[in-house]
Amino acid sequence: MSHIAEEYAKSLGVRIGKPVISEHFYPIVSDNYITFHTNDKKSPARHYDLWKIVFDLIGKKLLENNIDIVQVGGPDDPVYSECDCNTLDATFKQMAYIMKGTKLHLGIDSLPVHLASVYDRPTVSLYSNLYPECSKPIWNKLSKTVQLAPDFSEMKPSFMDNEDPKRVNEIYPETVAKSVLDCLGIENDFDTYETLNIGKHYFNKIIEIVPDFIPTEEFNFKNLINLRCDYELLEESLPHWLSKRVNLMINKAIDINLVYRARQNIKGMTIFIGDESINEEYLKMLNKLNINYNLICKDKEKISDLRLKFFDYTVEEYSPKTKKDLDFTEDVCDNTFYHSNKTLISKNKKYYSKAAWKMNIEQTDDHQKLIDSKEFWEEIEHMNMYNYGKIKK
């Protein structure tokens, strides 16, 4: 597979030369750093959704070696708080100055990868919608370059700017993390780390609140929150929570007057039907308030009767995953851990899942042990499951 630069050179009748770049100074606090770049707009298919996991994996090792992460790119790039410094306001020549001093560059297939190659800096780059051979760095002589891509043996690259699903996410984060640390000469044990499953909803952060406490001023969420009145409800707390932007999730009718006063903040309702307090009259009142809602039935044995009862409405069946539905449970062991995209808050405490909440296992920075329960497996699409500390077969 020919490199794009080689094809251009053939077409134009020229040789590939090495760029000569004039750098402009940019103030970097650290003199011991790696650079990072991603972009989620120009070519969404290239944007890797698992960078946070990668940073979590390499962060401690970089800190131990006093290595910072400097984000490079442009003003439209997403900002990563895991980076110690972002230089998205830098000009091209200032970016060149930054790249000249980096110990390694990590990122998607984009300009900074090739800029690092000009300065013969090690690179770890991710490819997805084209073969790495088409666009890999070409100016490295002494330093190592690593190109990571999905398995193209059965399904060829799309060569499209948009993909659904995105194949770049087929690259496991431990592979990226190990490549970075190996290139830096930092000892690591990521050969004992193995991703088992990354749920399809894992890439979207979710805040869920159990309204069993009255919030203080620190609970000032900018994003939409799921208010889980179906888990537990302290009624005097409800007016406080309904002053925020919420998706309301209920299994019993709540005071329609409260709904009326908070109707501008209620962006939607999920109603788990079955309780007698939720009837057609209640739904008609919600309609008058222009509240959008979904009716969900959790009991398969009752769904036919409930669909007949609510004949003029759409009643959806709740069909969560169970352990037996999954194809990786044979690999689950004592060294299986998980991370969730959810943060569940109850009585001012944070949890990663409903199962953890029920067992009072609070969030920590440590690896979270798998919880083998019905509630845990129901939320599997929101989780990253992995083995760590077990030698791969």
Long-range contacts (C-beta under 8 A, 24 or more apart in sequence): 1-131, 1-133, 1-134, 2-133, 2-134, 3-133, 3-134, 3-135, 3-136, 3-138, 4-134, 4-135, 5-138, 16-138, 18-118, 18-139, 19-118, 19-139, 21-93, 21-96, 21-115, 21-118, 22-93, 22-96, 23-93, 23-94, 23-96, 23-97, 23-100, 24-91, 24-93, 24-94, 24-96, 24-97, 25-94, 25-97, 26-87, 26-90, 26-94, 26-95, 26-97, 26-98, 28-70, 28-85, 28-87, 28-98, 28-101, 29-68, 29-85, 30-68, 30-70, 30-84, 30-85, 31-101, 32-66, 32-67, 32-68, 32-103, 33-67, 33-68, 33-69, 33-70, 33-84, 33-85, 33-101, 33-102, 33-103, 34-62, 34-67, 34-68, 34-69, 34-70, 34-102, 34-103, 34-104, 34-105, 34-106, 34-180, 34-184, 35-69, 35-70, 35-71, 35-72, 35-98, 35-99, 35-102, 35-104, 35-105, 35-106, 35-107, 35-112, 35-116, 36-69, 36-70, 36-71, 36-72, 36-80, 36-83, 36-105, 36-106, 36-107, 37-71, 37-72, 37-73, 37-77, 37-105, 37-106, 37-107, 37-108, 37-110, 37-111, 37-112, 37-113, 38-73, 38-77, 38-78, 38-80, 38-107, 38-108, 38-110, 39-73, 39-74, 39-76, 39-77, 39-78, 39-108, 39-110, 40-77, 40-78, 41-76, 42-161, 43-129, 43-161, 44-161, 44-162, 44-163, 44-166, 45-128, 45-129, 45-158, 45-160, 45-161, 45-162, 45-163, 45-166, 45-167, 45-168, 46-108, 46-109, 46-110, 46-126, 46-127, 46-128, 46-129, 46-168, 47-108, 47-166, 47-168, 48-108, 48-126, 48-168, 48-169, 48-171, 48-176, 49-166, 49-168, 49-169, 49-203, 50-169, 50-171, 50-173, 50-176, 50-198, 50-203, 51-80, 51-82, 52-80, 52-82, 53-173, 53-339, 53-384, 54-106, 54-173, 54-176, 54-177, 54-180, 55-80, 55-82, 55-83, 56-82, 56-339, 57-173, 57-174, 57-177, 57-190, 57-193, 58-177, 58-180, 58-181, 61-181, 61-186, 61-188, 62-186, 65-184, 65-186, 67-103, 67-184, 70-98, 70-102, 72-98, 72-99, 72-112, 73-110, 73-112, 103-184, 104-180, 104-183, 104-184, 106-176, 106-180, 108-168, 109-135, 113-137, 114-138, 114-139, 117-145, 122-146, 122-183, 122-184, 124-148, 124-176, 124-179, 124-180, 124-183, 126-168, 126-171, 126-176, 127-157, 127-168, 128-157, 128-163, 128-166, 128-167, 128-168, 128-170, 128-171, 129-157, 129-158, 129-159, 129-160, 129-161, 129-163, 129-167, 129-168, 130-157, 130-159, 131-157, 144-183, 146-179, 146-183, 148-175, 148-176, 148-179, 165-200, 169-198, 169-203, 174-386, 189-389, 191-391, 191-392, 192-387, 192-388, 192-389, 192-390, 192-391, 192-392, 193-386, 193-387, 193-388, 194-331, 194-386, 194-387, 194-388, 194-390, 194-392, 195-384, 195-385, 195-386, 196-328, 196-331, 196-332, 196-336, 196-385, 196-386, 196-387, 197-326, 197-328, 197-380, 197-383, 197-384, 197-385, 198-383, 198-384, 198-385, 199-341, 199-380, 199-381, 199-382, 199-383, 199-384, 200-381, 201-341, 201-381, 201-382, 202-340, 202-341, 202-381, 202-382, 202-383, 202-384, 203-341, 204-341, 205-341, 205-343, 206-341, 206-342, 206-343, 206-382, 207-342, 207-343, 207-345, 208-342, 208-343, 208-344, 208-345, 209-241, 209-246, 209-344, 209-345, 209-346, 210-344, 210-345, 210-346, 210-347, 210-357, 211-237, 211-238, 211-241, 212-237, 212-346, 212-347, 213-237, 213-346, 213-347, 213-348, 214-240, 215-240, 215-241, 219-244, 221-245, 224-267, 228-344, 229-254, 230-272, 231-346, 231-354, 231-357, 232-346, 242-266, 250-278, 251-275, 251-278, 252-277, 252-278, 253-277, 253-278, 253-282, 256-282, 256-285, 256-286, 256-289, 259-286, 259-289, 259-291, 260-289, 263-289, 263-290, 263-291, 266-291, 267-292, 268-292, 268-293, 268-294, 269-293, 269-294, 270-294, 270-296, 271-295, 271-296, 272-296, 272-297, 272-298, 272-318, 273-297, 273-306, 273-310, 273-315, 274-298, 274-299, 274-302, 274-306, 280-309, 280-310, 280-312, 283-310, 283-313, 320-377, 320-378, 320-379, 321-377, 321-378, 321-380, 321-381, 322-374, 322-377, 322-378, 323-372, 323-377, 326-377, 326-380, 328-385, 331-387, 332-370, 332-385, 333-387, 333-390, 335-387, 335-388, 335-389, 335-390, 336-369, 336-370, 336-385, 336-386, 336-387, 337-367, 337-368, 337-369, 337-370, 337-385, 337-386, 337-387, 337-388, 338-368, 338-369, 338-370, 338-383, 338-384, 338-385, 338-386, 339-368, 339-383, 339-384, 340-368, 340-379, 340-382, 340-383, 340-384, 341-382, 341-383, 342-379, 342-382, 353-379, 353-382, 353-383, 354-378, 354-379, 355-379
